[in-house]
Amino acid sequence: MNDETMPIRSICVYCGSQPGRDSSYINAGRALGRSIASNHLRLVYGGGTKGIMGAVASGVLSAGGRVTGIIPQFLMDMEATRHSLGQLSELIVTVDMHERKHKMFERADAFVALPGGIGTLEEIVEIMTWAQLGRHRKPIVFANVGGFWDPMLKLIRHMADAGFVHAAHLVQPLVIDEADQIVPALIEHWAGAIDREGEAGIIARL
């Protein structure tokens, strides 16, 4: 595919810096990474080289793809090793988490949440919040590996039913069970008519 036929350039992946107790999580991370690379997209992620984060990055790199890692200085020795960080295509070291999240947003055309912990949850919820406020229309995916996100999706439905998710039409994440189906689904989504109004200059307004 060339630049004219595929507007999506990069995918931001949020996921755990731990492997989790189910091997399917790590396997899904590697599979997603390989799919990103095979479709000539760039991975944007939190820079960790351990756990599921490391699996996604290694999946991309092993398939000849490009990886941008964005990590705060204080996490470099917690979520990564200096040697592994040197293998990334691009490394951006930020002052804090706030700067990290904004740079990840700026560089991403879509967002995917693989299994993870509180940090992963916080990141994907913030992206959904910005969507609800009309600040972007970039697609959001819950990679529902083994039903991992089922409780979260149930909570979102409960909040909507209770009348607390206003502008719900702006928050419609894709729910995809199989990692190798995520990138094709995003490409198909982008092929349709998407209202991108609100994305220009978004960071300055947040």
Phi, psi and omega in degrees: 000145179253177184299332183284330185263350181226097183290336180284132182244328187213153179234126175270128180244125174258134180192174185286147173274000174249158182282341186078172184269351181250123183297341180295335180292312178297317180299321179294322178298314179296317181297318178296318179301314179297322180292320178300313181294317184293339177261013174061036176254164178257138173273130170245125182205180189284006172085352180292145180245015179241166176059212181293326177303313179295325180295318179296312181298316180293327177298318179293310185295322181293338179260013176081018181270181184249139184229128171251116177258132181236112189220139175290151181307317186289347180260356188300324180263000179261316184255000184206175169240149183300322180296313181296323179297330179291345180275348182289152178294323181212135178235126177242121179258123183255167180286320184208182181293324182299312179296322179302310184296322180291321179292323177297318180297314182302324188267359186251145174258348181201163183229136179231132176251108170275173177305144180186189183256211185297321180297317178298316180298315181298319182293313183288327178293322178296318178298320177294323179297316178298324177295316181299326179279001177078020183273347174199163177232027179288139183293148181235134182235133166263113175279095191274061183295119180060026180074019184306318185269006181306314179298322179294315180296324177295320178295318179299316178297319179297316179297321179294316180297329180276359175088021183252001176249090179282158182051045183301333180295342178272349181240086181230074182293146173281141177243114186231127185278324186258129185299324184284356177262353186291307182297314176303322179293321178292319179297319178295320179300315181292335181290339180276180179281120181237131176278107183266007182301137179104349182276330183295127177067023186299318184301322181293337184263350184278000000 
